[in-house]
Amino acid sequence: MLRAGLGLLVAVLTPLAFAASAPGQPVFGPWGVTLAYMDTGVSPGEDFFRYSNGGWLRSAVIPPDRQFAGVNLELDQENETRLKGIVAELAVKPDAALTAEERKLRDLYDAFEDTRAIEAAGLAPVKADLERIATLKSYAEVATLMGSPATQVGGPFDIGIDIDEKNPDAYAILLSQSGLGMPDRDYYLLKDKDSVATREAYRKYVAAMLAFAGVQTPARSAAVYALEERIARVHWPAAERREAEKVYNPLSLSALQKFAPQFPWGSYLAAAGVSQRSPKGERVVVVREKSAFPKLAAVFAATPVSVWRDYLTVRYLHSRASYLPRQIDDADFDFYGKVIGGQKQQLPRDLRGIHLLDRQMGEALGKLYVARYFPPEAKRKIQQLVANLLKAYEADIGTLTWMGPTTKEKALQKIRRFTPKVGYPDKWRDYSALTIVPGELVRDATNTVVFEWNRELKRIDSPVDRGEWDMTPPTNNAYYNPTLNEIVFPAGILQPPFFDPNADEAVNYGETGATIGHEISHGFDDQGSKYDASGRLHNWWTPQDRKDFDARTAALARQYDQYQPLPGLHVNGKLTLGENIADLAGLVIAYKAYHIALGGKPAPVLSGFSGDQRFYIAYGQSWREVWTDGLTRRIVLSNPHSPSKFRVDGVVRNDDGWYTAFPQIKPGDTYYLPPAERVHLW
């Protein structure tokens, strides 16, 4: 979801899904939610997530080819159906009727779907690369292969390009810790039975991938796993990697070489196409997990080249598994899909092809999507709702009692300079430099990766493109980018019933409003609040205000530390703090915006529920979702978002408006908090 290693991009983790509505009719129920999904036999204070969704939860089934079920999946499936229709139309059009981009989309999709040709080709399309890996003789050659964007093999370090967090008018080369085949260091280090079982499955996976390349020596696959474990032991924990100041460490290339001298940086960066000098002098890179770099370099130098060859073979086959014969593709899914994700079977090939196009040529596909499914009037309506939420946030900042006037003025400057982006980019990406050859799947997929890297590298010394998007238009998600101080809402999420002009205002504000508020609030969460109105990583707080804010957010982190989505598996309050702050502040601001929208008039009672109750029920149903245990473990161990249940129960218990809306909530209820213990932020 997030671009690995590319700055502090924060997203909402696809909170809900929607289906198309008939003209003039709300999608669900008489006013915008499904009453049958509720379980009013559950006290709101005992479990508001179940109160809102318990009827649905009783019969919820995760499809065998998915890792979750609920609103998010429903929207994903609707978008998949729409994109399949678009691609099917491209297939029947003659070449003369297609644009160059449309032909590339069609040809890439057709090559992915031609499984007969994939099976017939076997390993021939990757033979040259595998032979190159097998003949590596020196550490410089290993680093060269790791740095090449065409190989996609990774290594102990990852390279990326993003906006410089202390100079948001310029780009920066970012270097991050990397090198693990499992999602996070904790998968290698935890002692619980699930972690032990996952490690054993991964050892078998490594052996299987090496066997496909002709290596069937147990000692060699064991050496690859041991290498990754050594890498994991020196990695920073996920929570520590969130801290913006800690992961901003600019070093010149000569200083980097001295700091971590046991890695061939010159070979690595040259393969990536990074020049030694910039127009301002010696090239400077931003090192993220700084203290890990000398240790990772030491691991690199202490590992025989022969072990690196086997490691790179496994990573290479993993990166291309879906383009290779089914035996390899299935083996890759058996570990990453079944063991890590808890998914029982692969997605159908045609849907996987749609996802491939969205990943590799997302704006070309998105251009066709928005032309059909996101009319200009939809964009205008959402822009107005965003404007209303920004006004509500501005009004709220003015009333804060815990923030002093100096900091408050800086906060107001920041909110007034927010840039909303809605639906799709104003300027579409140019794919004319991308070569797609019909029937050459491995080559074409590699070309898409190299094309994107070269596109970013070419402008490294140019001014920042502030019109660029980090998500494709059909994406069911949203994000805040602190270096541009922007909130971005792709067309894929802006559809009924998430936003339905025919639904009750309480529902629109409880669903869409809370998500817009969530993204705005990322500008003021524990990390986003460290960036000023211009997007620069810079402290704009007075010491006392920052101290007070940190005390409040620490209390919220302690709350989330207590939650257990699986027995013995606790949410990491520090890792999830930014998202939890955004959830809470976003809901509170959406509630205030809803009341502003009422204009002082009382909301009607509908189906026995007041306007405020409908607002909170809609919020609860916006997180109607269940996950596999595998997905739950992966998110909890490595992702900054909390599981869906706690994005409801953990949030509403801190919101005074929730208690007013549901007076039956009382002391002693599971999620009741005394007023003095509720965390109040924005």
C-alpha positions as CSV (number, residue, x, y, z in Angstrom):
1,M,0.0,0.0,0.0
2,L,2.7,2.4,0.8
3,R,5.7,2.9,-1.5
4,A,8.4,1.0,0.4
5,G,11.0,3.3,1.7
6,L,9.6,6.5,0.1
7,G,9.1,8.9,2.8
8,L,6.2,9.4,5.3
9,L,3.3,8.6,3.1
10,V,0.3,7.7,5.2
11,A,-2.9,6.0,4.0
12,V,-6.2,5.0,5.4
13,L,-5.7,1.3,4.5
14,T,-8.8,0.9,2.3
15,P,-11.5,1.4,4.9
16,L,-14.6,0.6,3.0
17,A,-16.1,-0.7,-0.1
18,F,-19.2,0.2,-2.1
19,A,-21.5,-0.9,-4.8
20,A,-23.3,1.1,-7.5
21,S,-26.6,2.6,-6.6
22,A,-29.7,3.0,-8.7
23,P,-30.3,6.6,-9.8
24,G,-32.0,8.6,-7.0
25,Q,-31.9,5.7,-4.5
26,P,-29.7,5.2,-1.4
27,V,-27.6,2.1,-1.7
28,F,-28.3,0.5,1.7
29,G,-31.4,0.8,3.9
30,P,-33.8,3.7,4.1
31,W,-31.1,6.3,4.9
32,G,-27.7,4.8,3.9
33,V,-26.7,1.9,6.1
34,T,-27.9,-1.7,6.4
35,L,-29.9,-2.1,9.5
36,A,-29.9,-5.9,9.2
37,Y,-26.1,-5.8,9.6
38,M,-26.5,-4.4,13.1
39,D,-26.8,-6.4,16.4
40,T,-28.8,-4.1,18.7
41,G,-28.8,-6.9,21.3
42,V,-25.2,-5.9,22.0
43,S,-24.7,-2.8,24.2
44,P,-22.8,0.0,22.3
45,G,-20.5,0.4,25.2
46,E,-19.6,-3.3,25.3
47,D,-18.6,-3.6,21.6
48,F,-19.7,-0.9,19.2
49,F,-18.0,-2.7,16.3
50,R,-20.3,-5.7,16.9
51,Y,-23.3,-3.4,17.7
52,S,-22.9,-1.9,14.2
53,N,-21.9,-5.0,12.4
54,G,-22.9,-8.1,14.5
55,G,-25.7,-9.2,12.2
56,W,-23.3,-9.3,9.3
57,L,-20.5,-10.9,11.3
58,R,-22.6,-13.9,12.2
59,S,-22.6,-15.1,8.6
60,A,-19.5,-13.4,7.2
61,V,-17.3,-15.7,5.1
62,I,-13.9,-14.9,3.7
63,P,-13.8,-16.1,0.1
64,P,-11.0,-18.8,-0.4
65,D,-9.2,-16.5,-2.8
66,R,-9.1,-13.5,-0.5
67,Q,-7.6,-12.6,2.9
68,F,-10.6,-10.5,4.1
69,A,-14.3,-10.0,3.6
70,G,-16.5,-6.9,4.1
71,V,-17.0,-3.5,2.7
72,N,-13.4,-3.2,1.5
73,L,-13.7,-6.4,-0.5
74,E,-17.1,-5.4,-1.9
75,L,-15.6,-2.2,-3.4
76,D,-12.5,-4.0,-4.6
77,Q,-14.7,-6.5,-6.5
78,E,-16.8,-3.8,-8.0
79,N,-13.7,-2.0,-9.2
80,E,-12.3,-5.3,-10.5
81,T,-15.5,-5.9,-12.5
82,R,-15.3,-2.4,-14.0
83,L,-11.7,-2.8,-15.0
84,K,-12.3,-6.2,-16.5
85,G,-15.0,-4.7,-18.7
86,I,-12.6,-2.0,-19.8
87,V,-9.9,-4.5,-20.7
88,A,-12.4,-6.8,-22.4
89,E,-13.4,-3.9,-24.7
90,L,-9.7,-3.3,-25.6
91,A,-9.4,-6.9,-26.6
92,V,-12.0,-6.7,-29.3
93,K,-11.0,-3.4,-30.8
94,P,-8.8,-3.4,-33.9
95,D,-5.3,-2.0,-33.5
96,A,-6.2,1.1,-35.6
97,A,-8.9,2.0,-33.0
98,L,-6.6,1.8,-30.0
99,T,-4.2,4.5,-28.7
100,A,-0.6,3.5,-28.2
101,E,-1.3,3.3,-24.4
102,E,-4.3,1.1,-24.9
103,R,-2.3,-1.3,-27.1
104,K,0.3,-1.6,-24.4
105,L,-2.4,-2.3,-21.8
106,R,-3.9,-4.9,-24.0
107,D,-0.6,-6.6,-24.9
108,L,0.7,-6.7,-21.4
109,Y,-2.6,-8.2,-20.2
110,D,-2.8,-10.8,-23.0
111,A,0.8,-11.9,-22.3
112,F,-0.1,-12.4,-18.6
113,E,-3.2,-14.4,-19.5
114,D,-1.5,-16.7,-22.0
115,T,-0.6,-19.4,-19.5
116,R,-0.1,-21.9,-22.3
117,A,2.8,-19.9,-23.7
118,I,4.1,-19.4,-20.2
119,E,4.2,-23.1,-19.6
120,A,5.8,-23.8,-23.0
121,A,8.5,-21.3,-22.4
122,G,9.5,-22.7,-19.0
123,L,12.5,-21.0,-17.5
124,A,13.8,-19.9,-20.9
125,P,12.8,-16.2,-20.5
126,V,14.9,-16.0,-17.3
127,K,17.7,-18.3,-18.2
128,A,20.2,-15.6,-19.0
129,D,19.6,-13.8,-15.7
130,L,19.8,-17.0,-13.7
131,E,23.1,-17.8,-15.3
132,R,24.4,-14.3,-14.6
133,I,23.5,-14.8,-10.9
134,A,25.1,-18.2,-10.9
135,T,28.4,-16.9,-12.2
136,L,28.9,-13.9,-9.9
137,K,32.4,-13.9,-8.5
138,S,33.0,-10.8,-6.5
139,Y,31.2,-8.6,-3.9
140,A,31.2,-5.8,-6.4
141,E,29.4,-8.0,-8.9
142,V,26.8,-8.9,-6.3
143,A,26.2,-5.3,-5.4
144,T,25.9,-4.4,-9.1
145,L,23.1,-7.0,-9.5
146,M,21.4,-5.7,-6.4
147,G,21.4,-2.1,-7.6
148,S,20.1,-2.8,-11.1
149,P,16.4,-1.9,-11.4
150,A,16.0,-4.6,-14.0
151,T,16.8,-7.5,-11.7
152,Q,14.4,-6.6,-8.8
153,V,16.3,-8.8,-6.4
154,G,16.8,-6.5,-3.5
155,G,19.5,-7.0,-0.9
156,P,20.5,-5.6,2.5
157,F,19.7,-2.1,1.3
158,D,16.8,-0.6,-0.7
159,I,17.1,2.5,-2.9
160,G,14.3,4.9,-3.7
161,I,13.6,8.5,-4.8
162,D,11.2,10.8,-3.1
163,I,10.8,14.4,-2.0
164,D,13.5,15.7,0.4
165,E,11.8,16.0,3.7
166,K,13.8,19.1,4.7
167,N,13.7,20.7,1.3
168,P,10.3,19.9,-0.2
169,D,11.2,21.7,-3.4
170,A,13.8,19.0,-4.3
171,Y,14.1,15.3,-4.7
172,A,16.4,13.0,-2.7
173,I,17.9,9.6,-3.0
174,L,16.7,7.5,-0.1
175,L,18.6,4.4,1.2
176,S,16.8,2.0,3.6
177,Q,17.3,-1.3,5.4
178,S,16.0,-4.2,3.4
179,G,16.9,-7.8,2.5
180,L,14.1,-9.9,4.2
181,G,11.9,-12.4,2.4
182,M,9.4,-12.4,5.2
183,P,7.4,-9.2,6.0
184,D,9.3,-7.9,9.0
185,R,12.2,-8.7,11.4
186,D,9.8,-10.1,14.0
187,Y,8.9,-13.0,11.8
188,Y,12.5,-14.2,12.3
189,L,12.8,-13.4,16.0
190,L,9.5,-14.1,17.8
191,K,9.3,-17.4,19.8
192,D,5.6,-18.1,19.7
193,K,4.4,-21.2,17.9
194,D,2.9,-19.4,14.9
195,S,6.2,-17.6,14.3
196,V,8.1,-20.9,14.6
197,A,5.8,-22.6,12.1
198,T,6.1,-19.7,9.7
199,R,9.8,-19.9,9.8
200,E,9.8,-23.6,9.1
201,A,7.5,-23.0,6.1
202,Y,9.8,-20.3,4.9
203,R,12.8,-22.6,5.1
204,K,10.9,-25.1,2.9
205,Y,10.0,-22.3,0.5
206,V,13.6,-21.2,0.1
207,A,14.6,-24.8,-0.6
208,A,11.8,-25.2,-3.2
209,M,12.8,-22.0,-5.1
210,L,16.4,-23.1,-5.2
211,A,15.4,-26.5,-6.5
212,F,13.6,-24.8,-9.4
213,A,17.0,-23.3,-10.3
214,G,18.7,-26.7,-10.1
215,V,20.0,-26.4,-6.5
216,Q,18.9,-29.2,-4.3
217,T,21.5,-29.0,-1.5
218,P,19.8,-28.6,2.0
219,A,22.9,-26.9,3.4
220,R,22.7,-24.1,0.7
221,S,19.1,-23.3,1.4
222,A,19.8,-23.3,5.1
223,A,22.6,-20.8,4.5
224,V,20.2,-18.5,2.7
225,Y,17.8,-18.6,5.7
226,A,20.6,-18.0,8.2
227,L,21.7,-15.0,6.2
228,E,18.3,-13.4,6.4
229,E,18.1,-14.1,10.1
230,R,21.4,-12.2,10.6
231,I,19.9,-9.3,8.6
232,A,16.8,-9.3,10.7
233,R,18.7,-9.1,13.9
234,V,20.2,-5.8,12.9
235,H,17.1,-4.3,11.4
236,W,15.3,-1.5,13.2
237,P,11.9,-2.4,14.6
238,A,8.9,-1.1,12.6
239,A,7.8,1.4,15.3
240,E,11.2,3.0,15.3
241,R,11.2,3.4,11.6
242,R,8.2,5.7,11.8
243,E,10.1,8.5,13.7
244,A,10.7,11.2,11.1
245,E,13.8,12.8,12.5
246,K,15.5,9.5,13.2
247,V,15.2,8.4,9.6
248,Y,16.4,11.6,8.0
249,N,20.2,11.3,7.9
250,P,21.8,13.0,4.9
251,L,25.3,11.8,3.9
252,S,27.5,12.6,1.0
253,L,28.5,9.5,-1.0
254,S,32.1,9.7,0.3
255,A,30.8,10.0,3.9
256,L,28.5,7.0,3.3
257,Q,31.4,4.9,2.0
258,K,33.3,5.7,5.2
259,F,30.3,5.1,7.4
260,A,29.5,1.7,6.0
261,P,32.7,0.7,4.2
262,Q,32.1,-3.0,3.9
263,F,29.5,-2.6,1.1
264,P,30.5,-1.6,-2.5
265,W,28.4,1.5,-2.7
266,G,30.0,2.7,-5.9
267,S,29.0,-0.5,-7.8
268,Y,25.6,-0.5,-6.3
269,L,24.7,3.1,-7.1
270,A,26.3,3.0,-10.6
271,A,24.0,0.1,-11.4
272,A,21.1,2.1,-10.3
273,G,22.1,4.9,-12.5
274,V,22.9,7.4,-9.7
275,S,25.6,9.8,-10.6
276,Q,28.4,10.6,-8.1
277,R,27.8,14.3,-8.5
278,S,24.8,16.6,-8.7
279,P,24.6,20.2,-10.0
280,K,25.4,21.3,-6.4
281,G,28.5,19.2,-6.0
282,E,29.0,15.7,-4.5
283,R,25.8,13.7,-4.5
284,V,24.1,13.5,-1.1
285,V,21.8,10.6,-0.1
286,V,19.4,10.3,2.8
287,V,20.1,7.3,5.0
288,R,17.1,6.1,7.0
289,E,17.9,3.5,9.6
290,K,21.4,4.9,10.1
291,S,22.7,2.8,12.9
292,A,21.8,-0.4,11.0
293,F,23.9,0.5,8.0
294,P,27.4,-0.4,9.2
295,K,25.9,-3.7,10.7
296,L,24.2,-4.6,7.4
297,A,27.4,-3.8,5.5
298,A,29.3,-6.1,7.9
299,V,26.8,-8.9,7.3
300,F,27.2,-8.4,3.5
301,A,31.0,-8.6,3.7
302,A,31.0,-11.6,6.1
303,T,28.7,-13.7,3.8
304,P,30.4,-15.7,1.1
305,V,29.6,-14.7,-2.5
306,S,28.3,-18.3,-3.0
307,V,25.6,-17.7,-0.4
308,W,24.6,-14.4,-2.0
309,R,24.2,-16.1,-5.3
310,D,21.7,-18.5,-3.8
311,Y,20.0,-15.7,-2.0
312,L,19.7,-13.7,-5.2
313,T,18.3,-16.7,-7.1
314,V,15.5,-17.0,-4.6
315,R,14.7,-13.3,-4.6
316,Y,14.8,-13.2,-8.4
317,L,12.4,-16.1,-8.8
318,H,10.1,-14.6,-6.2
319,S,9.9,-11.3,-8.1
320,R,8.9,-13.1,-11.3
321,A,6.9,-16.1,-10.0
322,S,3.6,-15.0,-11.5
323,Y,5.3,-14.7,-14.9
324,L,6.7,-18.2,-14.8
325,P,5.3,-21.7,-15.0
326,R,2.5,-22.6,-12.7
327,Q,4.7,-24.9,-10.5
328,I,6.8,-21.9,-9.5
329,D,3.8,-19.5,-9.3
330,D,2.0,-22.0,-7.0
331,A,5.0,-22.5,-4.8
332,D,5.3,-18.8,-4.3
333,F,1.6,-18.5,-3.5
334,D,1.8,-21.4,-1.1
335,F,4.1,-19.5,1.2
336,Y,3.1,-15.8,0.7
337,G,-0.6,-16.4,0.1
338,K,-1.4,-19.3,2.3
339,V,1.2,-19.2,5.1
340,I,1.7,-15.4,5.4
341,G,-1.8,-14.3,4.3
342,G,-4.0,-17.2,5.3
343,Q,-5.5,-17.2,1.8
344,K,-6.7,-20.6,0.6
345,Q,-6.4,-20.3,-3.1
346,Q,-5.0,-17.9,-5.8
347,L,-7.1,-15.2,-7.3
348,P,-8.4,-16.1,-10.8
349,R,-5.8,-15.3,-13.4
350,D,-7.9,-12.7,-15.1
351,L,-8.2,-10.7,-11.9
352,R,-4.5,-11.0,-11.2
353,G,-4.0,-9.6,-14.7
354,I,-6.1,-6.5,-13.8
355,H,-4.0,-6.0,-10.7
356,L,-0.8,-6.2,-12.8
357,L,-2.0,-3.4,-15.1
358,D,-3.0,-1.3,-12.2
359,R,0.4,-1.7,-10.6
360,Q,2.5,-1.3,-13.8
361,M,0.5,1.1,-16.0
362,G,-2.0,2.4,-13.4
363,E,-2.5,5.9,-14.9
364,A,-3.1,4.6,-18.4
365,L,-5.7,2.2,-17.0
366,G,-7.0,4.9,-14.6
367,K,-7.6,7.3,-17.4
368,L,-10.1,4.9,-18.9
369,Y,-11.7,4.2,-15.6
370,V,-12.4,7.8,-14.6
371,A,-13.8,8.6,-18.0
372,R,-16.5,6.1,-17.4
373,Y,-17.0,6.0,-13.7
374,F,-16.1,9.4,-12.2
375,P,-17.9,12.2,-13.8
376,P,-16.9,15.9,-13.2
377,E,-20.0,16.5,-11.0
378,A,-18.8,13.7,-8.6
379,K,-15.4,15.4,-8.3
380,R,-17.1,18.8,-7.5
381,K,-19.3,17.3,-4.8
382,I,-16.3,15.6,-3.1
383,Q,-14.2,18.8,-3.3
384,Q,-17.0,20.7,-1.5
385,L,-17.1,18.1,1.3
386,V,-13.3,18.3,1.6
387,A,-13.6,22.1,1.9
388,N,-16.2,21.7,4.6
389,L,-13.9,19.4,6.6
390,L,-11.0,21.8,6.3
391,K,-13.2,24.6,7.5
392,A,-14.3,22.5,10.5
393,Y,-10.7,21.7,11.3
394,E,-9.7,25.4,11.1
395,A,-12.5,26.3,13.4
396,D,-11.5,23.5,15.8
397,I,-7.9,24.6,16.0
398,G,-9.1,28.1,17.0
399,T,-10.9,26.7,20.1
400,L,-8.2,24.4,21.4
401,T,-7.5,25.0,25.1
402,W,-4.3,22.9,25.4
403,M,-2.4,24.7,22.6
404,G,-0.8,28.1,23.0
405,P,-1.3,30.9,20.6
406,T,2.1,30.7,18.9
407,T,1.7,27.0,18.0
408,K,-2.0,27.5,17.2
409,E,-1.1,30.2,14.5
410,K,1.3,27.8,12.9
411,A,-1.3,25.0,12.9
412,L,-3.8,27.4,11.2
413,Q,-1.2,28.3,8.6
414,K,-0.8,24.6,7.8
415,I,-4.5,23.8,7.5
416,R,-5.0,26.8,5.2
417,R,-2.2,25.5,2.9
418,F,-3.5,22.0,2.6
419,T,-3.8,20.9,-1.0
420,P,-6.7,18.5,-1.7
421,K,-6.5,16.2,-4.8
422,V,-9.7,14.4,-5.8
423,G,-10.3,11.7,-8.3
424,Y,-7.4,11.7,-10.7
425,P,-4.3,13.8,-11.7
426,D,-4.7,17.0,-13.7
427,K,-1.8,15.8,-15.9
428,W,-1.6,12.1,-16.9
429,R,1.6,10.1,-16.9
430,D,3.3,9.7,-20.3
431,Y,4.0,6.1,-21.1
432,S,5.5,6.7,-24.6
433,A,9.0,5.6,-23.4
434,L,7.6,2.3,-22.2
435,T,8.2,-0.6,-24.6
436,I,5.7,-3.5,-24.5
437,V,6.4,-6.4,-26.9
438,P,3.4,-8.7,-27.5
439,G,4.0,-12.2,-26.0
440,E,7.1,-11.2,-24.1
441,L,5.7,-11.2,-20.5
442,V,8.9,-11.4,-18.5
443,R,10.6,-8.8,-20.6
444,D,7.6,-6.5,-20.6
445,A,7.1,-6.7,-16.8
446,T,10.7,-5.9,-16.4
447,N,10.4,-3.0,-18.8
448,T,7.6,-1.5,-16.7
449,V,9.8,-1.5,-13.6
450,V,12.8,0.0,-15.4
451,F,10.6,2.6,-17.1
452,E,9.3,3.8,-13.7
453,W,12.7,3.9,-12.1
454,N,14.2,5.8,-15.1
455,R,11.3,8.3,-15.0
456,E,12.0,9.1,-11.4
457,L,15.8,9.1,-11.9
458,K,15.7,11.4,-14.8
459,R,14.2,14.2,-12.8
460,I,16.3,13.8,-9.6
461,D,17.9,17.2,-10.0
462,S,14.8,18.9,-11.2
463,P,12.1,20.8,-9.2
464,V,9.4,18.7,-7.6
465,D,6.4,17.8,-9.6
466,R,3.6,18.8,-7.2
467,G,0.9,17.4,-9.4
468,E,2.1,13.8,-9.2
469,W,0.0,11.1,-7.5
470,D,1.2,8.1,-5.4
471,M,-2.0,6.1,-6.0
472,T,-3.7,5.1,-9.2
473,P,-7.2,6.5,-9.9
474,P,-9.0,3.1,-9.5
475,T,-7.5,2.6,-6.0
476,N,-9.8,2.0,-3.1
477,N,-7.8,4.1,-0.6
478,A,-6.6,7.6,0.3
479,Y,-3.5,9.2,1.7
480,Y,-1.8,12.2,3.2
481,N,1.7,13.3,1.9
482,P,3.4,15.6,4.5
483,T,6.1,16.9,2.2
484,L,3.5,18.3,-0.1
485,N,1.0,18.9,2.7
486,E,-1.7,17.3,0.5
487,I,-4.6,15.0,1.0
488,V,-5.4,12.7,-1.9
489,F,-8.7,10.8,-2.7
490,P,-8.6,8.5,-5.8
491,A,-11.8,8.0,-7.8
492,G,-11.8,4.3,-6.7
493,I,-12.9,5.2,-3.2
494,L,-15.3,8.0,-4.0
495,Q,-18.4,6.1,-4.8
496,P,-21.7,5.0,-3.2
497,P,-22.3,4.1,-0.5
498,F,-19.1,5.6,0.8
499,F,-20.4,8.9,-0.6
500,D,-23.9,8.9,-1.9
501,P,-25.7,12.2,-2.4
502,N,-29.0,10.3,-1.8
503,A,-27.9,9.1,1.6
504,D,-28.6,10.8,4.9
505,E,-26.1,13.6,5.7
506,A,-25.2,11.9,9.0
507,V,-24.1,8.8,7.0
508,N,-22.0,10.8,4.5
509,Y,-20.2,12.6,7.3
510,G,-19.8,9.4,9.4
511,E,-18.3,7.6,6.4
512,T,-16.7,10.0,3.9
513,G,-16.3,12.8,6.3
514,A,-14.5,10.7,8.8
515,T,-12.1,9.4,6.1
516,I,-11.4,12.9,4.8
517,G,-10.9,14.0,8.4
518,H,-8.6,11.1,8.9
519,E,-6.3,12.2,6.1
520,I,-6.4,15.8,7.2
521,S,-5.5,14.7,10.7
522,H,-2.4,12.9,9.5
523,G,-1.0,16.4,9.1
524,F,-1.3,16.7,12.8
525,D,-0.5,13.2,14.1
526,D,2.6,12.3,16.1
527,Q,4.8,12.4,12.9
528,G,2.9,14.5,10.4
529,S,2.8,17.3,13.0
530,K,6.6,17.6,12.6
531,Y,6.2,19.0,9.1
532,D,5.3,22.7,8.6
533,A,2.9,24.4,6.2
534,S,5.4,24.2,3.4
535,G,6.0,20.4,3.9
536,R,9.4,20.8,5.5
537,L,10.4,18.5,8.4
538,H,10.7,21.3,10.9
539,N,9.6,21.8,14.5
540,W,7.0,24.5,14.6
541,W,5.7,23.8,18.2
542,T,6.6,25.6,21.4
543,P,8.3,23.1,23.8
544,Q,5.4,23.1,26.2
545,D,2.8,22.5,23.6
546,R,4.8,19.6,22.1
547,K,5.2,18.2,25.6
548,D,1.4,18.3,26.2
549,F,0.6,16.8,22.8
550,D,3.1,14.0,23.3
551,A,1.6,13.2,26.7
552,R,-1.8,12.9,25.2
553,T,-0.7,10.7,22.3
554,A,1.3,8.5,24.7
555,A,-1.9,7.8,26.6
556,L,-3.6,6.8,23.3
557,A,-0.7,4.4,22.5
558,R,-1.0,2.8,26.0
559,Q,-4.7,2.1,25.3
560,Y,-3.9,0.3,22.0
561,D,-1.2,-1.7,23.6
562,Q,-3.9,-3.5,25.5
563,Y,-5.9,-4.7,22.5
564,Q,-5.5,-8.3,21.3
565,P,-6.8,-9.1,17.9
566,L,-5.6,-12.7,18.3
567,P,-4.8,-14.4,21.6
568,G,-1.4,-13.2,22.8
569,L,-0.9,-10.9,19.9
570,H,-1.1,-7.3,21.0
571,V,-1.5,-4.2,18.9
572,N,1.7,-2.1,19.0
573,G,0.4,1.3,20.2
574,K,3.6,3.0,19.2
575,L,3.7,1.6,15.7
576,T,0.0,2.4,15.1
577,L,0.0,5.7,16.9
578,G,-0.2,7.9,13.8
579,E,-3.1,6.0,12.3
580,N,-4.9,5.9,15.6
581,I,-4.6,9.6,16.1
582,A,-5.9,10.2,12.6
583,D,-8.9,7.9,13.2
584,L,-9.8,9.7,16.4
585,A,-9.3,13.2,15.3
586,G,-10.9,12.5,11.9
587,L,-14.1,11.2,13.6
588,V,-14.3,14.1,16.0
589,I,-13.8,16.7,13.2
590,A,-16.3,14.9,11.0
591,Y,-18.9,15.0,13.8
592,K,-18.3,18.8,14.2
593,A,-18.6,19.3,10.4
594,Y,-21.8,17.3,10.4
595,H,-23.3,19.7,13.0
596,I,-22.1,22.7,11.0
597,A,-23.8,21.2,8.0
598,L,-27.1,21.0,10.0
599,G,-27.0,24.8,10.3
600,G,-28.5,24.7,13.7
601,K,-31.6,22.7,12.6
602,P,-32.4,19.4,14.5
603,A,-31.7,16.2,12.5
604,P,-34.8,14.0,12.0
605,V,-35.2,10.7,13.7
606,L,-35.0,7.9,11.1
607,S,-35.8,4.2,11.8
608,G,-35.7,5.1,15.5
609,F,-32.2,6.5,15.4
610,S,-31.2,10.1,16.0
611,G,-28.9,12.0,13.6
612,D,-25.9,11.6,16.0
613,Q,-26.6,7.8,16.3
614,R,-26.7,7.4,12.6
615,F,-23.4,9.2,12.3
616,Y,-21.7,6.8,14.6
617,I,-23.4,3.7,13.2
618,A,-22.3,4.7,9.7
619,Y,-18.8,5.1,11.0
620,G,-19.0,1.6,12.6
621,Q,-20.2,0.1,9.4
622,S,-17.5,1.8,7.3
623,W,-15.1,-0.7,9.0
624,R,-17.3,-3.8,8.5
625,E,-14.6,-6.3,7.8
626,V,-13.0,-9.6,8.9
627,W,-9.5,-10.8,8.2
628,T,-7.7,-14.1,8.1
629,D,-5.4,-14.8,11.0
630,G,-2.5,-14.6,8.7
631,L,-3.4,-11.1,7.5
632,T,-4.1,-10.1,11.1
633,R,-0.6,-11.2,12.1
634,R,1.1,-9.5,9.2
635,I,-0.7,-6.2,9.8
636,V,-0.1,-6.2,13.6
637,L,3.6,-7.1,13.3
638,S,4.6,-4.8,10.4
639,N,1.9,-2.3,9.5
640,P,1.0,1.1,11.1
641,H,-2.7,0.4,10.9
642,S,-4.8,-1.2,13.7
643,P,-7.2,-4.1,12.8
644,S,-10.7,-2.9,11.8
645,K,-12.4,-3.7,15.1
646,F,-10.1,-1.4,17.0
647,R,-10.5,1.4,14.4
648,V,-14.0,1.5,15.8
649,D,-14.0,0.5,19.4
650,G,-10.6,2.1,20.2
651,V,-11.7,5.3,18.6
652,V,-15.3,6.0,19.8
653,R,-14.5,5.4,23.5
654,N,-12.4,8.6,23.4
655,D,-15.1,10.7,21.7
656,D,-17.4,12.6,24.0
657,G,-20.0,12.8,21.2
658,W,-20.4,9.0,21.2
659,Y,-21.4,8.9,24.9
660,T,-24.0,11.7,24.3
661,A,-25.4,9.9,21.2
662,F,-25.8,6.6,23.2
663,P,-26.8,7.5,26.8
664,Q,-27.1,3.8,27.6
665,I,-23.3,3.5,27.7
666,K,-22.4,3.3,31.4
667,P,-19.4,2.7,33.7
668,G,-18.5,-0.9,33.7
669,D,-19.0,-1.4,30.0
670,T,-15.9,-2.8,28.3
671,Y,-15.2,0.3,26.3
672,Y,-16.4,2.9,28.7
673,L,-13.8,5.4,29.6
674,P,-14.2,8.0,32.4
675,P,-14.1,11.6,31.0
676,A,-10.7,12.2,32.6
677,E,-9.2,9.2,30.8
678,R,-10.4,10.0,27.3
679,V,-7.8,11.3,24.9
680,H,-8.8,14.7,23.5
681,L,-6.6,16.0,20.6
682,W,-8.2,18.0,17.8
